[in-house]
Amino acid sequence: MTLAVQPPPWALQDFELDLAVEEVKVLTGLPTRRQGDAIVADGRLRAHELRRLQRRLALASEIVTPAGARLPTTQHLLEQAVCVGRRKTTSHALHGLHPYKGKFYPQLARSLLNACGVPERAKVLDPFAGCGTTILEATLLGMRGLGVDANPLAVLVAQTKLGVLARVPDQLRVALTPLAKLPRKGPALPDHAYLERWIPEANLRYLRRALVGIAAVEDRDARRLALVCLSSVLRLGSYQDPSQLRVLRRPRDADVPELRELFHDALTDALRAVEATRAVTAIDWSRFATASTRMIAGDSRSLLSRLHHHRRGSFDAVITSPPYANALPYIDTDRLSLRAFGMLGDGGQKTAEQRQIGNREVPDREIKRLNAEVEREIRNPQLPVALRQLLIKAQRAAREPTAGFRRRRTPALLFTYFRDMRAVLEQVATLLRPGAPAVFIVGDSTATGPRESILSVPTGALITELADGVGLRLTSTLDKRLTSYGATSTVHQRNAMSAERVLVFRRSTA
């Protein structure tokens, strides 16, 4: 007896084909092979096992049983709820509620949880959770997720997704009625002088009014939803060039849309997405509402102190996509929302940026201190050989007479990134139970080397060596092509890496 798992309506990459086979093999426990476009499993599954497979599969549209019954996967139903057709969507289940650069797509998170054999009710940690892709997918699969991120806006977005999907849409609509009649004016914002340089006067006036109206919404989930929807369109209603991540202005003759209309449309679309998602009856939403998944703000270099209520060795899996050695400007990208909502805290934007792993905005005095530390560590026999060689080449390039500002800072920034990543890996290993998987999705990058050469930064290999030193053993590697899946094209994307690497580790049982 055989059952056939049909692929999704969109084309799979080579590494996704491998993952699709692996998740069927792991979830069924049956001999599995590819047969044309389908994946065939030889053997018989009981009714509850079929339902489980139907509920969990990520890279499949339906299961064809030996009797000929066609069972659509929950993943396919979620995707079709927001995007009917053959085009790949990554915005289902509120994943597209707010734009966020650098996130990995939900189908990958789900398929990795399956391929790694993570059971339902497991505890899943994402130490670089961003807007919550991993922990939301874990929750949809009946697991308990815990996400940590240093960006307060990302934390808000993830909390909003989790809270809103646990609610009946009509309840949210009723709770949002205070927004139907906003006050005539609102108080000045914390960073008003900065915001008025970037937001047209009419839109800034509306922003102040909208924030007063949102504050009057008593329901926490509805209030968060309104705030996230407002944030999702704030850049579009500003002078910032929407094709850029950093602070670059639109052309002088460009029209800036009205924030009032943008916000109305964003909130309407969000409520429709909640309604469409909750209409997928394959998910027990009452169970979802009682899930213990959490998203918290914190520095992943201090995981053990931030998660002190969790026992060491208590997590069943880690699935994460950390920032790269030259991190995307997460704080700068979201600066308008962070300033308007008063989220930057003491020290402002620069301090918030300096808390990010991979951040390039390091003060000169700190660079000098780090350069001295690099000199000491290069002579440390415990430093990984590949990292030592990389730092030596970066130093040579930094000392050349033609070296510019960025090149002179490269040795210190590379050293800081890998030092910080080792600290994260060490704490991840402590929090994982023996034998549990830890998946890191990383990408190699480049810098300018000696004599204007291209200096390769083998992030995947270095992370693997650092992980091995803390008891995380590499068990498999997948190479994936980098894609934007319909995201707005930016200069940063055109200059970005073309590939990433999925590194699957297991915590040593020794």
C-alpha positions as CSV (number, residue, x, y, z in Angstrom):
1,M,0.0,0.0,0.0
2,T,1.3,3.5,-0.8
3,L,0.1,7.0,-0.2
4,A,1.2,9.9,-2.4
5,V,2.0,13.4,-1.1
6,Q,1.4,16.1,-3.8
7,P,3.6,19.2,-4.0
8,P,2.3,22.7,-3.5
9,P,1.1,24.6,-6.5
10,W,4.3,26.7,-6.6
11,A,7.7,25.4,-7.7
12,L,10.0,24.0,-5.0
13,Q,13.8,24.7,-4.9
14,D,16.2,21.8,-4.9
15,F,16.7,22.0,-1.1
16,E,13.0,22.2,-0.6
17,L,12.5,19.0,-2.5
18,D,15.0,17.4,-0.1
19,L,13.1,18.8,2.9
20,A,9.8,17.7,1.5
21,V,11.0,14.1,1.3
22,E,12.5,14.3,4.7
23,E,9.5,15.7,6.5
24,V,7.3,12.9,5.0
25,K,9.8,10.3,6.0
26,V,10.1,11.6,9.5
27,L,6.4,12.1,10.1
28,T,5.2,8.8,8.7
29,G,8.2,6.6,9.7
30,L,7.7,4.8,6.3
31,P,10.1,4.2,3.4
32,T,9.8,7.3,1.3
33,R,10.8,8.2,-2.3
34,R,10.1,10.7,-5.0
35,Q,7.9,9.5,-7.9
36,G,7.6,12.2,-10.5
37,D,6.3,15.4,-8.8
38,A,4.9,13.4,-5.8
39,I,6.4,11.9,-2.7
40,V,5.4,8.3,-2.2
41,A,5.4,6.5,1.2
42,D,5.2,2.7,1.2
43,G,3.0,1.4,4.0
44,R,-0.2,2.0,5.8
45,L,-1.1,4.8,8.2
46,R,-4.0,4.8,10.7
47,A,-6.7,7.4,10.5
48,H,-5.2,9.5,13.3
49,E,-1.7,9.3,11.7
50,L,-3.1,10.5,8.4
51,R,-4.8,13.5,10.2
52,R,-1.5,14.3,11.9
53,L,0.4,14.2,8.5
54,Q,-2.3,16.4,7.0
55,R,-2.1,18.9,9.8
56,R,1.7,19.1,9.9
57,L,3.1,19.0,6.3
58,A,4.6,22.2,5.1
59,L,5.7,21.6,1.5
60,A,2.7,19.7,0.2
61,S,-0.8,20.6,-1.0
62,E,-2.6,17.3,-0.5
63,I,-2.3,13.6,0.5
64,V,-3.8,11.0,-1.8
65,T,-4.6,7.8,0.2
66,P,-4.4,4.2,-1.2
67,A,-8.2,4.4,-1.4
68,G,-8.0,7.5,-3.6
69,A,-9.2,10.0,-1.1
70,R,-7.6,13.5,-1.5
71,L,-6.9,15.2,1.8
72,P,-5.8,18.9,1.6
73,T,-3.0,19.8,4.0
74,T,-3.7,22.5,6.6
75,Q,-0.7,24.4,5.2
76,H,-2.4,24.5,1.8
77,L,-5.7,25.6,3.3
78,L,-3.9,28.5,5.2
79,E,-2.2,29.6,2.0
80,Q,-5.3,29.5,-0.1
81,A,-7.3,31.4,2.5
82,V,-5.3,34.5,1.6
83,C,-4.0,33.8,-1.9
84,V,-6.0,31.6,-4.2
85,G,-3.9,30.3,-7.1
86,R,-0.5,28.9,-7.9
87,R,1.6,31.8,-6.7
88,K,3.7,31.2,-3.6
89,T,2.5,33.2,-0.6
90,T,4.3,33.8,2.7
91,S,1.7,36.1,4.2
92,H,-0.8,33.5,5.4
93,A,-1.7,33.2,9.1
94,L,-0.8,36.9,9.6
95,H,2.8,36.3,8.6
96,G,2.5,39.3,6.3
97,L,0.9,41.6,8.9
98,H,4.0,43.9,9.0
99,P,7.0,44.2,6.7
100,Y,10.2,43.0,8.3
101,K,13.5,42.6,6.5
102,G,15.6,39.5,6.9
103,K,12.9,37.1,8.1
104,F,12.8,33.6,6.7
105,Y,9.6,32.3,5.3
106,P,7.1,30.3,7.3
107,Q,7.0,27.2,5.1
108,L,10.7,26.7,5.9
109,A,10.2,27.1,9.6
110,R,7.4,24.5,9.6
111,S,9.3,22.0,7.3
112,L,12.4,22.2,9.6
113,L,10.3,21.5,12.7
114,N,8.9,18.5,10.8
115,A,12.2,17.2,9.3
116,C,13.9,17.5,12.7
117,G,11.2,15.3,14.3
118,V,10.0,18.0,16.8
119,P,6.9,16.5,18.5
120,E,3.7,18.3,19.4
121,R,3.8,19.9,22.8
122,A,7.5,20.4,22.5
123,K,9.2,23.7,23.6
124,V,10.8,25.6,20.7
125,L,13.1,28.5,21.2
126,D,14.1,31.2,18.7
127,P,16.8,33.5,20.1
128,F,16.6,35.8,17.0
129,A,12.8,35.7,16.6
130,G,12.3,38.9,14.6
131,C,8.6,39.2,13.9
132,G,7.9,35.7,15.2
133,T,7.9,33.3,12.2
134,T,9.2,30.3,14.1
135,I,7.2,30.6,17.2
136,L,3.9,31.3,15.3
137,E,4.5,28.2,13.2
138,A,5.4,26.2,16.3
139,T,2.1,27.3,17.8
140,L,0.1,26.3,14.7
141,L,1.7,22.8,15.0
142,G,0.6,22.5,18.7
143,M,4.0,23.3,20.2
144,R,5.0,25.9,22.8
145,G,7.2,28.6,21.4
146,L,9.4,31.2,23.0
147,G,10.9,34.0,21.0
148,V,13.5,36.6,22.0
149,D,14.5,39.7,20.0
150,A,16.2,43.0,20.8
151,N,14.0,45.0,18.4
152,P,11.0,46.2,20.4
153,L,8.9,46.7,17.3
154,A,9.5,43.2,16.2
155,V,8.5,42.0,19.6
156,L,5.2,44.0,19.3
157,V,4.5,42.5,15.9
158,A,5.0,38.9,17.0
159,Q,2.9,39.4,20.2
160,T,0.2,40.9,18.0
161,K,0.1,37.9,15.6
162,L,-0.2,35.5,18.5
163,G,-2.8,37.4,20.4
164,V,-5.0,38.3,17.4
165,L,-5.2,34.8,16.0
166,A,-6.5,33.6,19.3
167,R,-9.5,36.0,19.0
168,V,-12.9,36.0,17.2
169,P,-12.7,38.7,14.5
170,D,-16.0,40.3,15.4
171,Q,-14.7,40.9,18.9
172,L,-11.8,42.7,17.5
173,R,-14.0,44.9,15.2
174,V,-16.2,45.9,18.2
175,A,-13.1,46.7,20.3
176,L,-11.8,48.9,17.5
177,T,-14.8,51.2,17.4
178,P,-13.1,54.1,19.2
179,L,-11.0,54.6,16.0
180,A,-14.2,55.5,14.1
181,K,-14.1,58.9,15.6
182,L,-10.7,60.3,16.4
183,P,-10.0,63.4,18.5
184,R,-9.5,66.6,16.6
185,K,-5.9,66.9,17.7
186,G,-3.3,64.9,19.6
187,P,-0.3,65.9,21.8
188,A,3.2,66.3,20.4
189,L,5.2,63.1,20.0
190,P,8.4,62.3,21.9
191,D,10.6,62.9,18.8
192,H,8.4,65.5,17.2
193,A,11.3,67.6,15.8
194,Y,12.7,64.6,14.1
195,L,9.4,63.2,12.8
196,E,8.3,66.5,11.2
197,R,11.4,66.4,9.0
198,W,10.3,63.0,7.6
199,I,6.5,63.0,7.7
200,P,4.3,65.6,5.9
201,E,2.5,68.0,8.2
202,A,-1.0,66.6,7.4
203,N,0.1,63.0,8.0
204,L,1.9,63.9,11.2
205,R,-1.2,65.6,12.5
206,Y,-3.2,62.4,11.7
207,L,-0.5,60.2,13.3
208,R,-0.9,62.1,16.6
209,R,-4.7,61.8,16.4
210,A,-4.5,58.1,15.5
211,L,-2.2,57.3,18.5
212,V,-4.7,59.0,20.9
213,G,-7.5,56.9,19.4
214,I,-5.5,53.7,19.6
215,A,-4.6,54.4,23.2
216,A,-8.3,54.6,23.9
217,V,-8.9,51.0,22.7
218,E,-9.3,49.0,25.9
219,D,-8.8,45.5,24.4
220,R,-5.1,44.7,24.4
221,D,-5.0,42.5,21.3
222,A,-7.1,45.0,19.3
223,R,-5.0,47.9,20.5
224,R,-1.8,46.1,19.4
225,L,-3.3,45.2,16.0
226,A,-4.1,48.9,15.3
227,L,-0.7,50.0,16.4
228,V,1.0,47.4,14.2
229,C,-1.2,48.3,11.2
230,L,-0.3,52.0,11.7
231,S,3.4,51.1,11.8
232,S,3.2,48.9,8.7
233,V,2.2,52.0,6.6
234,L,4.1,54.8,8.4
235,R,7.1,54.7,6.1
236,L,4.8,54.8,3.0
237,G,3.2,58.0,4.4
238,S,6.6,59.6,4.9
239,Y,9.3,61.3,2.8
240,Q,11.4,58.1,3.0
241,D,12.1,56.4,-0.2
242,P,10.2,53.1,0.2
243,S,12.7,51.2,-1.9
244,Q,15.5,51.9,0.6
245,L,16.1,50.5,4.1
246,R,18.2,53.4,5.4
247,V,17.5,57.1,5.6
248,L,17.1,58.2,2.0
249,R,14.4,60.6,0.9
250,R,12.0,60.3,-2.0
251,P,12.5,62.4,-5.1
252,R,11.4,66.0,-4.6
253,D,8.4,65.6,-6.9
254,A,7.1,62.3,-5.4
255,D,3.6,62.2,-4.0
256,V,3.2,61.0,-0.5
257,P,0.0,59.0,0.2
258,E,-2.4,60.1,2.9
259,L,-1.7,58.3,6.1
260,R,-5.4,58.3,6.9
261,E,-6.2,56.1,3.9
262,L,-3.1,53.9,4.3
263,F,-4.0,53.1,7.9
264,H,-7.7,52.5,7.1
265,D,-6.8,50.0,4.3
266,A,-4.1,48.3,6.4
267,L,-6.6,47.7,9.3
268,T,-9.3,46.6,7.0
269,D,-6.9,44.1,5.3
270,A,-5.7,42.8,8.6
271,L,-9.2,42.1,9.9
272,R,-10.0,40.3,6.7
273,A,-6.8,38.2,7.0
274,V,-7.8,37.3,10.6
275,E,-11.3,36.3,9.5
276,A,-10.0,34.3,6.5
277,T,-7.4,32.5,8.7
278,R,-9.8,31.7,11.5
279,A,-12.2,30.3,8.9
280,V,-9.7,27.4,8.3
281,T,-11.5,24.8,10.5
282,A,-8.6,22.3,10.2
283,I,-7.0,24.2,13.2
284,D,-8.5,24.0,16.7
285,W,-8.5,27.7,17.4
286,S,-9.7,27.2,21.0
287,R,-6.5,25.2,21.6
288,F,-4.5,28.0,20.0
289,A,-6.1,30.5,22.3
290,T,-4.7,28.6,25.3
291,A,-1.2,28.2,23.9
292,S,1.7,29.2,26.2
293,T,3.8,30.6,23.4
294,R,5.5,33.9,24.4
295,M,7.5,36.6,22.7
296,I,9.8,38.7,24.8
297,A,12.3,41.5,24.4
298,G,15.9,40.7,25.2
299,D,19.5,40.4,24.2
300,S,20.3,36.9,23.0
301,R,23.8,37.2,24.4
302,S,22.2,37.0,27.8
303,L,19.7,34.2,27.2
304,L,20.3,32.4,30.4
305,S,19.6,35.4,32.6
306,R,16.6,36.5,30.5
307,L,15.2,33.0,30.6
308,H,16.1,32.2,34.2
309,H,12.6,30.7,34.8
310,H,13.3,28.0,32.3
311,R,15.3,24.9,33.4
312,R,18.6,24.2,31.6
313,G,18.1,21.5,29.1
314,S,14.4,22.1,28.9
315,F,14.0,23.1,25.3
316,D,13.3,20.5,22.6
317,A,14.4,22.5,19.6
318,V,15.9,25.8,18.4
319,I,15.0,27.1,14.9
320,T,16.5,30.5,14.1
321,S,17.8,32.9,11.5
322,P,20.4,35.1,13.2
323,P,21.6,38.4,11.7
324,Y,24.7,38.2,9.5
325,A,28.1,39.6,10.0
326,N,27.1,42.9,8.3
327,A,23.5,43.0,9.7
328,L,20.6,44.6,7.9
329,P,19.7,48.0,9.5
330,Y,16.7,46.7,11.4
331,I,16.5,49.7,13.8
332,D,17.1,52.2,11.1
333,T,14.5,50.6,8.8
334,D,11.8,50.9,11.6
335,R,13.1,54.2,13.1
336,L,9.9,56.2,12.3
337,S,7.6,53.8,14.2
338,L,10.1,53.3,17.0
339,R,10.4,57.1,17.5
340,A,6.7,57.8,17.0
341,F,5.7,55.1,19.5
342,G,8.4,56.0,22.1
343,M,10.0,52.6,21.9
344,L,13.7,53.6,21.7
345,G,14.1,54.2,25.5
346,D,17.2,55.7,27.0
347,G,20.0,56.5,24.6
348,G,17.8,56.7,21.5
349,Q,18.4,55.2,18.2
350,K,22.2,54.8,18.3
351,T,22.0,52.9,21.6
352,A,19.3,50.7,20.2
353,E,21.4,49.9,17.1
354,Q,24.5,49.1,19.2
355,R,22.5,46.4,21.0
356,Q,22.1,44.5,17.7
357,I,24.4,41.6,17.0
358,G,26.2,42.3,13.7
359,N,25.6,46.1,14.0
360,R,28.0,48.3,12.1
361,E,27.3,51.5,14.0
362,V,30.0,51.1,16.7
363,P,31.5,54.3,18.2
364,D,35.2,55.1,17.3
365,R,36.3,54.7,21.0
366,E,34.8,51.2,21.1
367,I,36.5,50.3,17.8
368,K,39.9,51.2,19.3
369,R,39.2,49.0,22.3
370,L,38.0,46.2,20.0
371,N,41.1,46.4,17.8
372,A,43.3,45.9,20.8
373,E,41.2,42.9,21.8
374,V,41.6,41.5,18.2
375,E,45.4,41.8,18.5
376,R,45.3,39.8,21.7
377,E,42.8,37.1,20.5
378,I,44.7,36.5,17.2
379,R,47.5,35.1,19.4
380,N,45.1,33.0,21.4
381,P,45.7,29.3,20.5
382,Q,42.0,28.5,21.3
383,L,40.8,30.9,18.5
384,P,39.4,28.9,15.5
385,V,42.1,28.8,12.8
386,A,39.7,29.9,10.1
387,L,38.6,32.9,12.2
388,R,42.3,33.8,12.9
389,Q,43.1,33.8,9.2
390,L,40.1,35.9,8.4
391,L,41.0,38.5,11.0
392,I,44.6,38.7,9.9
393,K,43.5,39.3,6.3
394,A,41.0,41.9,7.4
395,Q,43.8,43.6,9.5
396,R,46.1,43.8,6.4
397,A,43.3,45.4,4.4
398,A,42.6,47.9,7.2
399,R,46.2,49.0,7.4
400,E,46.6,49.8,3.7
401,P,47.0,53.6,2.9
402,T,43.9,53.4,0.7
403,A,41.7,51.9,3.3
404,G,38.5,53.8,3.9
405,F,36.3,54.2,6.9
406,R,34.5,50.9,6.6
407,R,37.6,48.8,5.8
408,R,39.4,50.1,8.8
409,R,36.6,49.0,11.1
410,T,36.1,45.5,9.5
411,P,38.5,43.5,11.8
412,A,36.8,44.8,14.9
413,L,33.3,44.3,13.6
414,L,34.0,40.7,12.4
415,F,35.6,39.8,15.7
416,T,32.7,41.2,17.7
417,Y,30.1,39.4,15.5
418,F,31.7,35.9,15.9
419,R,32.4,36.5,19.6
420,D,28.8,37.4,20.2
421,M,27.6,34.4,18.1
422,R,29.7,32.1,20.2
423,A,28.1,33.4,23.4
424,V,24.6,32.8,21.9
425,L,25.6,29.3,20.8
426,E,27.0,28.4,24.2
427,Q,23.7,29.4,25.9
428,V,21.6,27.7,23.3
429,A,23.5,24.5,24.0
430,T,22.9,24.9,27.7
431,L,19.1,25.4,27.2
432,L,18.7,22.5,24.8
433,R,18.0,19.0,26.1
434,P,20.7,16.4,25.0
435,G,20.1,15.2,21.5
436,A,17.8,18.1,20.6
437,P,18.1,19.9,17.2
438,A,19.4,23.4,16.8
439,V,18.9,24.9,13.3
440,F,20.7,28.0,12.2
441,I,20.1,29.6,8.8
442,V,23.1,31.7,7.9
443,G,24.7,33.2,4.9
444,D,28.3,33.8,3.9
445,S,29.2,37.3,3.1
446,T,32.2,39.3,1.7
447,A,34.3,42.3,2.7
448,T,37.1,44.2,1.0
449,G,40.4,42.4,1.5
450,P,44.1,43.4,0.9
451,R,44.8,45.2,-2.4
452,E,41.1,45.6,-3.1
453,S,40.6,41.9,-3.3
454,I,37.3,40.2,-2.2
455,L,37.6,38.8,1.3
456,S,35.2,35.9,1.8
457,V,33.6,35.7,5.2
458,P,32.7,31.9,5.6
459,T,30.0,32.5,8.2
460,G,28.6,29.0,7.9
461,A,31.9,27.3,8.4
462,L,32.8,29.5,11.3
463,I,29.5,29.1,13.0
464,T,29.9,25.3,12.6
465,E,33.3,25.4,14.3
466,L,32.1,27.6,17.1
467,A,29.1,25.4,17.6
468,D,31.3,22.3,17.8
469,G,33.3,24.0,20.6
470,V,30.2,24.3,22.8
471,G,28.8,20.8,22.2
472,L,26.5,21.3,19.1
473,R,27.4,18.8,16.5
474,L,26.6,19.4,12.8
475,T,24.4,16.6,11.4
476,S,23.3,18.0,8.0
477,T,23.6,21.1,5.8
478,L,21.2,22.4,3.1
479,D,22.1,25.2,0.6
480,K,19.2,27.5,-0.4
481,R,19.0,30.2,-2.9
482,L,18.1,33.6,-1.5
483,T,14.8,35.0,-2.7
484,S,12.5,37.9,-1.7
485,Y,9.2,36.2,-2.5
486,G,7.5,39.3,-3.8
487,A,9.1,41.7,-1.3
488,T,9.8,45.2,-2.6
489,S,13.1,45.3,-4.4
490,T,15.7,47.4,-2.7
491,V,19.3,48.3,-3.4
492,H,20.2,46.2,-0.3
493,Q,18.6,43.1,-1.9
494,R,20.4,43.6,-5.2
495,N,23.8,43.8,-3.3
496,A,22.9,40.9,-0.9
497,M,24.2,37.3,-0.8
498,S,22.7,35.0,-3.4
499,A,22.6,31.9,-1.1
500,E,22.1,30.9,2.5
501,R,23.0,27.7,4.4
502,V,20.7,25.7,6.7
503,L,22.9,24.2,9.4
504,V,21.3,21.5,11.5
505,F,23.1,20.7,14.8
506,R,22.3,18.3,17.6
507,R,23.3,18.9,21.2
508,S,25.8,16.4,22.2
509,T,24.6,13.6,24.5
510,A,28.0,13.2,26.1
